Amino acid sequence: TSIKIIPSWEEAQNALKELENNSNINDEKFFVRLSDILRLYIEKRFNLPATEKTSEEFIQQVRNNSVLSDEQKRALESFLSTADMVKFARMTTGQQQKQDCLSMAGSFVSETIPQPVEAS
């Protein structure tokens, strides 16, 4: 038997699809799960410790990293601040906001899939 290693972006995309199919869960569970998917992906993909950090520590780390574009950094910051408001301030969101955050996460993962380097 062979063990298939699933790349971090594939793992993240599968988890996002699963969450999208289950998006009728309450806001807090939704944002905790989405935040976990993104943090785990970033940790595996960019080798940045993300799962054990507060959002503030994580954002600081992302800001200081040159791997991500400014737009990607802003999208992550915006998402994390929304997720924290839902998780800690009990803010409620609508289905559209959940969908927007899912789309942002999906785009983020797609944009950061490593491109094969062509031999010259």
Summary of the structure (lengths in Angstrom):
residues: 120
radius of gyration: 14.9
end to end distance: 36.1
largest distance: 53.7
contacts: 302
relative contact order: 0.16
helix: 65%
strand: 0%
